């Protein structure tokens, strides 16, 4: 998938949250070449995704240290092929050949061409329609009687429960984010009003290029623009919070739903700025839940991991950071990554093929509250390094962590629970674990202090361990 990121390589990572999911779309610079395989991120480490849907490749064989390893790692681990920052970035799905694709925000020069193409198509369609209309009128010798629809504005109102009704209420609270880095590179992504104080929730990969020395501009659906600044970023979760510098009065935050209660088949509505086309609304359904997705921007050297909501609503570069709504209009996720078949000759970004991934809003809300409170993310960890191979039948704790460090942190949660190098974790509570990245995504849906049950195999025997999750603050 892509945020748009791509790539699948083996690495090891700690059982701690790591880099952010594949961005569906967001501002980025020129796409970087695929990262060299490096030690996999620890399940306790976060990663950073790009502005468009795509996920960077994960390195399946390199081990990474959980609490002690520096994060993000020097180079991103391989990422599942289905996770990529499509809405801004993303990466590949676990088990599928990774094809990292890191979508980036469209550059203004390219957008001009797109607009011109759309205008030309409209003109041609208009010309053809007019010609056919004239021909039909000329052929019709007898007169005809027509009945016009009522022009009464009230007759045009849509029922609140329709897609049109939901969109009309949500659009005023969805913004297009223009991120321009200090080096002149940048792109567009999406965000939405989180509270009445002027906080905007989006993907980290959407604003990463302008977070330190660039400029961020937020545009509402009515065309009004406001400057914004970064309050905090969580690379491993691929979540960022902005604050409008001079927020207008009367801001209407989008209502937040409960992503834990979402069911496969539920209707979805995505709003964003695909390829710079602001205020675009698309629809679909929830195709799957708890999809393990790893994504990265393909150039920053770090990844993000999530247990994502999968949707077939069309998500493209520029949708990253935008809301995924349920049929009532409540936010159930943040569009972050897409699976893509890759770009064709002459194209820098690929588009939607009906495989989009969103960060569950329950997780994003926890992260946002922490960022608003302290400016730094907090990640739950188990204090053990796990290999990042995709098809190992579980999350393997290697003999050593990154740089020869111990794979199980002394006196850490895993150590206290009796886990050892060589153990293969196969379940996290009731969720089956087939790889290190899947374990990381599941750990990150929890909070430090949560008590979880790990099922593992050792020497052919299956056992369980009760683990109280530890914590790590910050991305470095």
Secondary structure, DSSP 8 states (H G I E B T S, - for coil): -BSS--B---BEEEEE--B----BB--B-S------------TT--B---SBSB--B--SSB---SSSS-SS-SS-----TTEEBSSB-EE-BTTS-----------HHHHHHHHHHHHHHHHHHHHHHHHHHHHHHHH--S----------GGGG---TTSHHHHHHHHGGGEEEEEEE-TTS-EEEEEEEE-STT-EEEE-HHHHGGGTTTSEEEEE-TTS-EEEEEEEEEETTTTEEEEEETT--TT-----B--GGG--TT-EEEEEEEETTEEEEEEEEEEEEEEEEEEE--SSSS--EEEEEEEE-S---TT-TT-EEE-TTS-EEEEEEEE------TT-S-----S-EEEEEHHHHHHHHHHHHHHSS-EEEEEEEEEE--SSSSSEE--SB-GGG-BSB-TTSHHHHTT--TT-EEEEETTEE--SHHHHHHHHTTS-TT-EEEEEEEETTEEEEEEEE-EEEES--
